[in-house]
Amino acid sequence: MMPSTGNPLWQLLATLCDNTAETNKWVNTQRDKTHWMKGLPVVTVKQKYMDIIPPPAKGEGTVRRATYPSYLIADRVSSPEFEKYLEKEKLMRGGNLTDMVTAVQRILGFLEVVPDAGKPNIGVKDCETMVALCSSKQHDKLLESPLLKPNFFWSPDLIRGLLLWIEYHLKMAMERNMIGDPDTPIDYKHVLEKFARDIREYWLQRSHPAQTEAHSKKQMSDLKIIKMIDIPVLQAAVLKGYATLMHISDHFGNNQLPAKIRGTVNSCMAGGIAFDTFSGRKFEWEILTWLYVLEVLGTKQDFLVCSEHKTASTYGSIAKYLSPGLRKAFEVYASLWRPEGFKYFFVPANAGTEKVSLVNALLNFCKRFLAPNHVHPGFNVMRKLFHKGLRDVTDNDEALKELMVILDAHSKAVQGRHYILRDPEDDVKLAKQLVKVILRTTVTFPTIEDTADYNLLRSCSGGAGDGRGRGVRRGRGGLVGVGGGGGGGEGN
């Protein structure tokens, strides 16, 4: 006989049974404090990242800069959501967060999620993956990868990128938790916070001795390079670069440039920036916008103001001095064809590239215009050359540091390690004096007549045309053709 659903007694008994079931479920949940872990995926570090034999690091033998293994590019994992998050953070934090995108893509490439039919939608980019990585202690294995040796220049970026990635997921998890998302328990927050603490503690312990040793080796290596620099040789190379730029402008006019020729003009500009002024950090030059530079070139102003740089929040905008020859090079470069609507002043050789890499462009400049037996200094070495030059002309270290605080936008406490300029309208005068003291003189930009004897152009395919139907003159000069020499500047 079935009980009557209208009977109050049976209704009371049913309610008590339901409450008892819920109570038992709650009690069992409390007993199993790790119940939330059952929803996590199994995450591992790819074995190839543990077995990899990394390249020699900077300071090991004659290595000046290690190269991240190119065959690992295919492992990168992109996250458009994270990139949008970084754009917002960039506005609040200032500074350059662009490198963090690459860092996170590389870090995610270390990981793989074991396929599970019960969790088909969880991938490497998900919050659960980071939680699982830490709760299973696989993050310890990740940090032991040979690719994260502290003396690799990319290792600090990978660590910072990983911390930003955790911070991103921590904020997302807290937002989901606040709206009562049952799939995001509060335990995620605790695990992610522990993950970040573990990374900081581990990296501090591992990196400090190695960084001290690497810094010492780097200082000695840079000092050796600085002593071998012959400034007149660099300036002669800059003159050849300016002549090449002028000749390309004359031959191509406003017509679209082939990729290799665009790479060549970028390398010519990089040489002028590095060796014909006090360049400071290369990043501020890379992000100069087309409209702003065009505005400056329409005036008699001989400097560019950069408001976005590493220490902008502390020291404000900095000035980039345009020596007369470099300013003329900017004018010639501005007259060349450029894609419609491209944001930055410097146009990459390859379509689809976000911005020019002046580091690569300078490498190509040195290969093209400097003899193999001459040192090929980079931007950072040139900054150190200026600092050393000032130390050589003064016996008063404190007075020098006071001057460099104005010139270089850094406190006296870090003068031995960091460099750059500040206060545009007033301090550009000091920049000019700095250039005069170290370089003695700057390069005079050539006229088209001055370039007549240079064998400047060869078609990119190796033929005799210059892209406009003209033959190439073969003069007496020793310049290599645009398509030869230092790799043609592709990717710059």
C-alpha angles and dihedrals in degrees: 000000000000117000118248112257088212093058109109091212093056090046091053091049091050091050091050091050092050092049091048091053092050091046092051090049091052092047092050090049091053091049091053102055091174097054089117090063090068089076094055124102125236107257127189138177110246108255093228089065089057096044096042118123102221124215119262111281128233110288094026106119110315096334112132098177130005120224122228108240107270094206089069093065090094089061094061117118120206126210115192090186091058091047090054089049090053092051089057092045091050090062091053100038102033121207130081117315095159093098089056091068091061091042093056092044089055095045092051087052088065091064138072131184116223107236113254123181089208092057104033096152099055115101140169093277096055126106091236089062093058091046091049091047091058100036090052090046091236087130088074088058091047092055091051093060112127088232089067096060106144094234093064110097091224096054097081089049091051090051093047090047092051091050091050090048091053091046089052093052092043090057092045091049093050091050091050091046093051091057090051100254103175091204092063109061121191087248089076089066093053093047094048091048089052089048091056092046092050092051094050094047094045094046092048092052095044101039105043099074093038093047092049091052094043092048091053092049091046092051091052092045093050092046090053090051093047091053089054095051114114106198096197088054090052091048092050088054091049090052090053089049092051090048090051091050091049092048093049090050090052094048101041101031109178095338121119113273123231112244095254093050091048087051089051095052089048090054090049090053092047090055092052093047093048100041108023101055142011096281103182112188116001094219094074090057093048094057098046106131124232095233094049095048090046089054092051093046088056089064135052091253113134099199140056123225117225116194097172113071142119098279099028094122090058105033104023124217123355132208128236110205115223109208112212093260093045092049090053089049089054090052092051092046090050090056092059123097115275133181115267114265097004107158104213129065095231112064118212118235093234122059113242095033110126098219142345119275104224090189090062091040091054091049089055091046091054093047091050104041107023126071115250091243093058119085116256104221120199129214095271093050090051090052089053090048089060092048093048090047091057092048089053092056098047135055094194110084094183093052089048092051091050089053093047092051086063095040100040109032095235134111120252089252092070101034092113092059114025138049147187147112137267148181098046107206096044105028098049085080088062090048090056090051090048091054090048093051096047105030096028090208140012131234119272111226111243127236122233088258089058090059097053095102096048121102090220110151135055123158116263092242092054097257128121101259127100098210096268101070096266125126118239119252115229106214133175098264123110100229116128119234122268093253096048138050114050101022098284094272096272114177095023 
